Amino acid sequence: MSTDRKLHIGLSLTPTWLKGPRPHPDEVLSAGIGPVEYYVQLARLAERAKLDFVFRPDYLVMNQAMVAHSPTHVGLDPTMMLAAIARETGKIGLVTTASTTFNPPYVVARQIQSLHWISNGRAGWNIVTSIEGAENFGTEPMPSPEVRYRKAAEFTEVVRQLWQSYPGVSSAVQPLDHTGEFFGVKGPLNVPGHEAGPPPLFQAGASEVGRSFAASVADATFAAMPDVGDGIELRADLRNRAERHGRQPNAVRVLPGLYFFLARTREEAWKLHERAHAHLTRERRIEALKNVLGLDVGALAPGSRVTGDLLPACDHPVRSRTHAELLRRFIATSKPTVEEVLSRPEVVGSAHWVSVGTVDDVLNDIVERFEAGALDGFIALPGGSVGSMNLFFDELVPELVRRGLFRGDYEGSTLREHLGIH
């Protein structure tokens, strides 16, 4: 199989295989080393495989449950961590995360442009509005999603203008004199633009307001799409919205998270999956469903059908509107049982696409979705074990290369070149 269209692949710099019970010591990649060197090792693995980028999510709260299961869970500032990784790698892209709800745009613009220089044109920005953490930045509660996205739109525009205010070392600078609903910024930025061009923009929300925002500015979206139908619908919708914003339909690359469990046999792979979620009792899943959707199924029998008439009103407060809308759509179209709902990725995970099996099984899953038009690539989230991740790098990616679906070597040295942004 060969095609001119190639997958874009990133790796999430999080120890996703450590979910669930504490792993065997042999499974801990970071044994005997510090967290920075640990992530440097992951980035080097990704660069050897010629991946487009490594991606570092960020949370502005302390996740005590994660710390209990993961000895490598250290909440380093992502931009500073990626600056360290930049000095130990040469070509792989470095996508950092910064919240538009709790940061000043001038600081974020300066930090990311600095990372762009430190990495010689390899930086990218994952724009998040945050869904928690307000208690660490004052006494005000979390703003509504509508307010957060209005703020994000203005924030992003200010950052882009700041990058343009000092476009290059030998270029003239110009102030912004921006005054808006949320920010007042005079400018210009005191870091010049890099010759590679501005850092690409990533965005992660797939709710209605999130889609509109992504279509207006993002170069790629870290999409939550557990089912192939969700991916086809989302990618088509984003292409249409991008055109309405005056952009090319393929301007937004759809890159879902692929949470994979790889093993030599399907039985071994499913055991990895089962072990990763063994700590999630039925009671915890019922509570998680309440948080995701506002729906309490505790009094229903496991085989009872969950239908659309049981769903709370669409404006019911939820933790993540993206996850809620995905789950509402699944219930409305599939009328699943209670147990099926409690097993959904939106409930037991982060609404990511989950693929379990041998290298051939997961490979075929990727190819099927790619050929169906459900994605432009994916962000790898290794699950289950370090061995699962090794199979991904040692066998799955090389097979994608052999089939003509992924690069065999870098053709450029910047993130914009890897993503095909001109």
Secondary structure, 3 states (H helix, E strand, C coil): CCCCCCCEEEEECCCHHHCCCCCCHHHCCCCCCCHHHHHHHHHHHHHHCCCCEEECCCCCCCCHHHHHHCCCCCCCCHHHHHHHHHCCCCCCEEEEEEECCCCCHHHHHHHHHHHHHHCCCCEEEEEECCCCCHHHCCCCCCCCHHHHHHHHHHHHHHHHHHHHHCCCCCCCCCCCCEECCCCEECCCCCCCCCCCCCCCEEECCCCHHHHHHHHHHCCEECCCCCCHHHHHHHHHHHHHHHHHCCCCCCCCEECCEEEEEECCCHHHHHHHHHHHCCCCCHHHHHHHHHHHHCCCCCCCCCCCECCHHHCCCCCCCCCCHHHHHHHHHHHHHHCCEHHHHHCCHHHHCCCCEEEEECHHHHHHHHHHHHHCCCCCEEEEEECCCHHHHHHHHHHHHHHHHHCCCCCCCCCCCCHHHHHCCC
